Amino acid sequence: MSKRDSIIIHHSATKDSGTVSWGAIRRYHVETCGWRDIGYNYGVELVGDNYEILVGRFEDEVGAHTKGWNQRSIGICVVGDFDASPPPIKQINLTAELVQYLMRTYDIKAHEVKGHREADRRGAYPKKSCPGKSFDMEKFRERIG
């Protein structure tokens, strides 16, 4: 296992219905993609009336979220579709707390926290928007820095 030196932020690109869809993402990754587990290490999702941090792959396991970065990064999926509107402030707050904890734990600097679109090396067309067009990564890095 190589050292973790970056954090990659994703969005699920699905509407957060207020019920746990983490299981649906896990089923998709396992049953449709053929992976052994969900690709992310963490998720942040609305469960009932509160946002919660959900565990995916353990931190000492290689993720399956960003080609070329999985060996060295921790993947966080912020559940929701942030192409049309930004994530709710409570969800951003909890995501920021999780990222700051991981930054302290792994000595990761704010400039090494990237949106999936910033780390995608596949040259996808059209270029990925993940974690969404309305998820301001610069503002998020300022907040966690």
Contact map, one row per residue, 1 for C-alpha under 8 A:
1110000000000000000000000000000000000000000000000000000000011100000000100000000000000000000000000000000000000000000000000000000000000000000000000
1111000000000000000000000000000000000000000000000000000000000000000000110000000000000000000000000000000000000000000000000000000000000000000000000
1111100000000000000000000000000000000000000000000000000000000000000000010000000000000000000000000000000000000000000000000000000000000000000000000
0111110000000000000000000000000000000000000000000000000000000000000000111100000000000000000000000000000001010000000000000000000000000000000000000
0011111000000000000000000000000000000000000000000000000000000000000000011000000000000000000000000000000001110001000000000000000000000000000000000
0001111100000000000000000000000000000000000000000000000000000000000000011100000000000000000000000000000000011001110000000000000000000000000000000
0000111110000000000000000000000000000000000000000000000000000000000000001111000000000000000000000010000000000001110000000000000000000000000000000
0000011111000000000000000000000000000000000000000000000000000000010000001111000000000000000000000000000000000000111100100000000000000000000000000
0000001111100000000000000000000000000000000000000000000000000000000000000011110000000000000000000000000000000000111100000000000001100000000000000
0000000111110000000000000000000000000000000000000000000000000000000000000011110000000000000000000000000000000000001100000000000001110000000000000
0000000011111100000000000000000000000000000000000000000000000000000000000000111111000000000000000000000000000000000000000000000001110000000000000
0000000001111100000000000000000000000000000000000000000000000000000000000000111110000000000000000000000000000000000000000000000000100000000000000
0000000000111110000000000000000000000000000000000000000000000000000000000000001111100000000000000000000000000000000000000000000001110000000000000
0000000000111111000000000000000000000000000000000000000000000000000000000000001110000000000000000000000000000000000000000000000000000000000000000
0000000000001111100000000000000000000000000000000000000000000000000000000000001110000000000000000000000000000000000000000000000000000000000000000
0000000000000111111010000000000000000000000011000000000000000000000000000000001110000000000000000000000000000000000000000000000000000000000000000
0000000000000011111110000000000000000000000001000000000000000000000000000000000000000000000000000000000000000000000000000000000000000000000000000
0000000000000001111100000000000000000000000011111000000000000000000000000000000000000000000000000000000000000000000000000000000000000000000000000
0000000000000001111110000000000000000000000001110000000000000000000000000000000000000000000000000000000000000000000000000000000000000000000000000
0000000000000000111111100000000000000000000011100000000000000000000000000000000000000000000000000000000000000000000000000000000000000000000000000
0000000000000001101111111000000000000000000000000000000000000000000000000000000000000000000000000000000000000000000000000000000000000000000000000
0000000000000000000111111100000000000000001010000000010000000000000000000000000000000000000000000000000000000000000000000000000000000000000000000
0000000000000000000111111110000000000000000000000000000000000000000000000000000000000000000000000000000000000000000000000000000000000000000000000
0000000000000000000011111111000000000000000000000000000000000000000000000000000000000000000000000000000000000000000000000000000000000000000000000
0000000000000000000011111111100000000100000000000000000000000000000000000000000000000000000000000000000000000000000000000000000000000000000000000
0000000000000000000001111111110000001110000000000000000000000000000000000000000000000000000000000000000000000000000000000000000000000000000000000
0000000000000000000000111111111100000100000000000000000000000000000000000000000000000000000000000000000000000000000000000000000000000000000000000
0000000000000000000000011111111110000000000000000000000000000000000000000000000000000000000000000000000000000000000000000000000000000000000000000
0000000000000000000000001111111111111110000000000000000000000000000000000000000000000000000000000000000000000000000000000000000000000000000000000
0000000000000000000000000111111111111100000000000000000000000000000000000000000000000000000000000000000000000000000000000000000000000000000000000
0000000000000000000000000011111111100000000000000000000000000000000000000000000000000000000000000000000000000000000000000000000000000000000000000
0000000000000000000000000011111111000000000000000000000000000000000000000000000000000000000000000000000000000000000000000000000000000000000000000
0000000000000000000000000001111111100000000000000000000000000000000000000000000000000000000000000000000000000000000000000000000000000000000000000
0000000000000000000000000000111111110000000000000000000000000000000000000000000000000000000000000000000000000000000000000000000000000000000000000
0000000000000000000000000000111011111110000000000000000000000000000000000000000000000000000000000000000000000000000000000000000000000000000000000
0000000000000000000000000000110001111100000000000000000000000000000000000000000000000000000000000000000000000000000000000000000000000000000000000
0000000000000000000000000100110000111110000000000000000110000000000000000000000000000000000000000000000000000000000000000000000000000000000000000
0000000000000000000000001110110000111111100000000000000110000001000000000000000000000000000000000000000000000000000000000000000000000000000000000
0000000000000000000000000100100000101111100000000000000110000011100000000010000000000000000000000000000000000000000000000000000000000000000000000
0000000000000000000000000000000000000111111000000000000110000011100000000111100000000000000000000000000000000000000000000000000000000000000000000
0000000000000000000000000000000000000111111000000000001111100010000000000111000000000000000000000000000000000000000000000000000000000000000000000
0000000000000000000000000000000000000001111100000000111110000000000000000011100000000000000000000000000000000000000000000000000000000000000000000
0000000000000000000001000000000000000001111110000000111100000000000000000001111000000000000000000000000000000000000000000000000000000000000000000
0000000000000000000000000000000000000000011111000011110000000000000000000001111000000000001001100000000000000000000000000000000000000000000000000
0000000000000001010101000000000000000000001111100011110000000000000000000000011100000000001000000000000000000000000000000000000000000000000000000
0000000000000001111100000000000000000000000111111111000000000000000000000000001000000000001000000000000000000000000000000000000000000000000000000
0000000000000000011100000000000000000000000011111111000000000000000000000000000000000000000000000000000000000000000000000000000000000000000000000
0000000000000000011000000000000000000000000001111110000000000000000000000000000000000000000000000000000000000000000000000000000000000000000000000
0000000000000000010000000000000000000000000001111110000000000000000000000000000000000000000000000000000000000000000000000000000000000000000000000
0000000000000000000000000000000000000000000001111111000000000000000000000000000000000000000000000000000000000000000000000000000000000000000000000
0000000000000000000000000000000000000000000111111111100000000000000000000000000000000000011001000000000000000000000000000000000000000000000000000
0000000000000000000000000000000000000000000111100111110000000000000000000000000000000000000001000000000000000000000000000000000000000000000000000
0000000000000000000000000000000000000000011110000011111000000000000000000000000000000000000001000100000000000000000000000000000000000000000000000
0000000000000000000001000000000000000000011110000001111100000000000000000000000000000000000000000000000000000000000000000000000000000000000000000
0000000000000000000000000000000000000000111000000000111111000000000000000000000000000000000000000000000000000000000000000000000000000000000000000
0000000000000000000000000000000000001111111000000000011111000000000000000000000000000000000000000000000000000000000000000000000000000000000000000
0000000000000000000000000000000000001111110000000000001111101110000000000000000000000000000000000000000000000000000000000000000000000000000000000
0000000000000000000000000000000000000000100000000000001111111000000000000000000000000000000000000000000000000000000000000000000000000000000000000
0000000000000000000000000000000000000000100000000000000011111100000000000100000000000000000000000000000000000000000000000000000000000000000000000
1000000000000000000000000000000000000000000000000000000001111100000000000000000000000000000000000000000000000000000000000000000000000000000000000
1000000000000000000000000000000000000000000000000000000011111110000000000000000000000000000000000000000000000000000000000000000000000000000000000
1000000000000000000000000000000000000000000000000000000010111111000001110000000000000000000000000000000000000000000000000000000000000000000000000
0000000000000000000000000000000000000011100000000000000010001111100001101110000000000000000000000000000000000000000000000000000000000000000000000
0000000000000000000000000000000000000111000000000000000000000111111001000000000000000000000000000000000000000000000000000000000000000000000000000
0000000000000000000000000000000000000011000000000000000000000011111001000010000000000000000000000000000000000000000000000000000000000000000000000
0000000100000000000000000000000000000000000000000000000000000001111111000010000000000000000000000000000000000000000100110000000000000000000000000
0000000000000000000000000000000000000000000000000000000000000001111111000000000000000000000000000000000000000000000000011100000000000000000000000
0000000000000000000000000000000000000000000000000000000000000000011111100000000000000000000000000000000000000000000000001000000000000000000000000
0000000000000000000000000000000000000000000000000000000000000000011111111000000000000000000000000000000000000000000000100000000000000000000000000
0000000000000000000000000000000000000000000000000000000000000111111111111110000000000000000000000000000000000000000000000000000000000000000000000
1101000000000000000000000000000000000000000000000000000000000110000111111000000000000000000000000000000000000000000000000000000000000000000000000
0111110000000000000000000000000000000000000000000000000000000100000011111100000000000000000000000000000000000000000000000000000000000000000000000
0001111100000000000000000000000000000000000000000000000000000010000011111110000000000000000000000000000000000000000000000000000000000000000000000
0001011100000000000000000000000000000001100000000000000000100010000001011111000000000000000000000000000000000000000000000000000000000000000000000
0000001111000000000000000000000000000011110000000000000000000010110001001111100000000000000000000000000000000000000000000000000000000000000000000
0000001111000000000000000000000000000001111100000000000000000000000000000111110000000000000000000000000000000000000000000000000000000000000000000
0000000011110000000000000000000000000001011100000000000000000000000000000011111000000000000000000000000000000000000000000000000000000000000000000
0000000011110000000000000000000000000000001110000000000000000000000000000001111100000000001000100000000000000000000000000000000000100000000000000
0000000000111111000000000000000000000000001111000000000000000000000000000000111110000000000000000000000000000000000000000000000000000000000000000
0000000000111111000000000000000000000000000010000000000000000000000000000000011111000010000000000000000000000000000000000000000000000000000000000
0000000000111111000000000000000000000000000000000000000000000000000000000000001111111000000000000000000000000000000000000000000000010000000000000
0000000000101000000000000000000000000000000000000000000000000000000000000000000111111110000000000000000000000000000000000000000000111110000000000
0000000000001000000000000000000000000000000000000000000000000000000000000000000011111100000000000000000000000000000000000000000010111110000000000
0000000000000000000000000000000000000000000000000000000000000000000000000000000011111100000000000000000000000000000000000000000000011100000000000
0000000000000000000000000000000000000000000000000000000000000000000000000000000011111110000000000000000000000000000000000000000000000100000000000
0000000000000000000000000000000000000000000000000000000000000000000000000000000001111111000000000000000000000000000000000000000000010110000000000
0000000000000000000000000000000000000000000000000000000000000000000000000000000101001111101100000000000000000000000000000000000000000110000000000
0000000000000000000000000000000000000000000000000000000000000000000000000000000000000111111100000000000000000000000000000000000000000000000000000
0000000000000000000000000000000000000000000000000000000000000000000000000000000000000011111110000000000000000000000000000000000000000000000000000
0000000000000000000000000000000000000000000000000010000000000000000000000000000000000001111111000000000000000000000000000000000000000000000000000
0000000000000000000000000000000000000000000111000010000000000000000000000000010000000011111111100000000000000000000000000000000000000000000000000
0000000000000000000000000000000000000000000000000000000000000000000000000000000000000011111111110000000000000000000000000000000000000000000000000
0000000000000000000000000000000000000000000000000000000000000000000000000000000000000000111111111000000000000000000000000000000000000000000000000
0000000000000000000000000000000000000000000100000011100000000000000000000000000000000000011111111100000000000000000000000000000000000000000000000
0000000000000000000000000000000000000000000100000000000000000000000000000000010000000000001111111110000000000000000000000000000000000000000000000
0000000000000000000000000000000000000000000000000000000000000000000000000000000000000000000111111111000000000000000000000000000000000000000100110
0000000000000000000000000000000000000000000000000000000000000000000000000000000000000000000011111111100000000000000000000000000000000000000000000
0000000000000000000000000000000000000000000000000000100000000000000000000000000000000000000001111111110000000000000000000000000000000000000000000
0000001000000000000000000000000000000000000000000000000000000000000000000000000000000000000000111111111000000000000000000000000000000000000000010
0000000000000000000000000000000000000000000000000000000000000000000000000000000000000000000000011111111100000000000000000000000000000000000000010
0000000000000000000000000000000000000000000000000000000000000000000000000000000000000000000000001111111110000000000000000000000000000000000000000
0000000000000000000000000000000000000000000000000000000000000000000000000000000000000000000000000111111111110000000000000000000000000000000000000
0000000000000000000000000000000000000000000000000000000000000000000000000000000000000000000000000011111111111100000000000000000000000000000000000
0000000000000000000000000000000000000000000000000000000000000000000000000000000000000000000000000001111111110000000000000000000000000000000000000
0000000000000000000000000000000000000000000000000000000000000000000000000000000000000000000000000000111111110000000000000000000000000000000000000
0001100000000000000000000000000000000000000000000000000000000000000000000000000000000000000000000000011111110000000000000000000000000000000000000
0000100000000000000000000000000000000000000000000000000000000000000000000000000000000000000000000000011111111000000000000000000000000000000000000
0001110000000000000000000000000000000000000000000000000000000000000000000000000000000000000000000000011111111101100000000000000000000000000000000
0000010000000000000000000000000000000000000000000000000000000000000000000000000000000000000000000000001000111111100000000000000000000000000000001
0000000000000000000000000000000000000000000000000000000000000000000000000000000000000000000000000000001000011111100000000000000000000000000011011
0000000000000000000000000000000000000000000000000000000000000000000000000000000000000000000000000000000000001111110000000000000000000000000010000
0000111000000000000000000000000000000000000000000000000000000000000000000000000000000000000000000000000000011111110000000000000000000000000000000
0000011110000000000000000000000000000000000000000000000000000000000000000000000000000000000000000000000000011111111000000000000000000000000010000
0000011110000000000000000000000000000000000000000000000000000000000000000000000000000000000000000000000000000011111111100000000000000000100000000
0000000111000000000000000000000000000000000000000000000000000000000000000000000000000000000000000000000000000000111111100000000001100000100000000
0000000111000000000000000000000000000000000000000000000000000000010000000000000000000000000000000000000000000000011111110000000111100000000000000
0000000000000000000000000000000000000000000000000000000000000000000000000000000000000000000000000000000000000000011111110000001111100000000000000
0000000000000000000000000000000000000000000000000000000000000000000000000000000000000000000000000000000000000000011111110000000000000000000000000
0000000100000000000000000000000000000000000000000000000000000000010010000000000000000000000000000000000000000000011111111000000000000000000000000
0000000000000000000000000000000000000000000000000000000000000000011000000000000000000000000000000000000000000000000111111111000100000000000000000
0000000000000000000000000000000000000000000000000000000000000000001100000000000000000000000000000000000000000000000000111111000000000000000000000
0000000000000000000000000000000000000000000000000000000000000000001000000000000000000000000000000000000000000000000000011111000000000000000000000
0000000000000000000000000000000000000000000000000000000000000000000000000000000000000000000000000000000000000000000000011111101000000000000000000
0000000000000000000000000000000000000000000000000000000000000000000000000000000000000000000000000000000000000000000000011111111100000000000000000
0000000000000000000000000000000000000000000000000000000000000000000000000000000000000000000000000000000000000000000000000011111100000000000000000
0000000000000000000000000000000000000000000000000000000000000000000000000000000000000000000000000000000000000000000000000001111100000000000000000
0000000000000000000000000000000000000000000000000000000000000000000000000000000000000000000000000000000000000000000010000011111110000000000000000
0000000000000000000000000000000000000000000000000000000000000000000000000000000000000000000000000000000000000000000110010001111111000000000000000
0000000000000000000000000000000000000000000000000000000000000000000000000000000000100000000000000000000000000000000110000000001111111000000000000
0000000011101000000000000000000000000000000000000000000000000000000000000000000000000000000000000000000000000000001110000000000111111000000000000
0000000011111000000000000000000000000000000000000000000000000000000000000000010001100000000000000000000000000000001110000000000011111010000000000
0000000001101000000000000000000000000000000000000000000000000000000000000000000011110100000000000000000000000000000000000000000011111110000000000
0000000000000000000000000000000000000000000000000000000000000000000000000000000001110000000000000000000000000000000000000000000011111111000000000
0000000000000000000000000000000000000000000000000000000000000000000000000000000001111110000000000000000000000000000000000000000000011111000000000
0000000000000000000000000000000000000000000000000000000000000000000000000000000001100110000000000000000000000000000000000000000000111111100000000
0000000000000000000000000000000000000000000000000000000000000000000000000000000000000000000000000000000000000000000000000000000000001111111100000
0000000000000000000000000000000000000000000000000000000000000000000000000000000000000000000000000000000000000000011000000000000000000011111110000
0000000000000000000000000000000000000000000000000000000000000000000000000000000000000000000000000000000000000000000000000000000000000001111111000
0000000000000000000000000000000000000000000000000000000000000000000000000000000000000000000000000000000000000000000000000000000000000001111111100
0000000000000000000000000000000000000000000000000000000000000000000000000000000000000000000000010000000000000000000000000000000000000001111111110
0000000000000000000000000000000000000000000000000000000000000000000000000000000000000000000000000000000000000110100000000000000000000000111111111
0000000000000000000000000000000000000000000000000000000000000000000000000000000000000000000000000000000000000100000000000000000000000000011111111
0000000000000000000000000000000000000000000000000000000000000000000000000000000000000000000000010000000000000000000000000000000000000000001111111
0000000000000000000000000000000000000000000000000000000000000000000000000000000000000000000000010011000000000100000000000000000000000000000111111
0000000000000000000000000000000000000000000000000000000000000000000000000000000000000000000000000000000000001100000000000000000000000000000011111
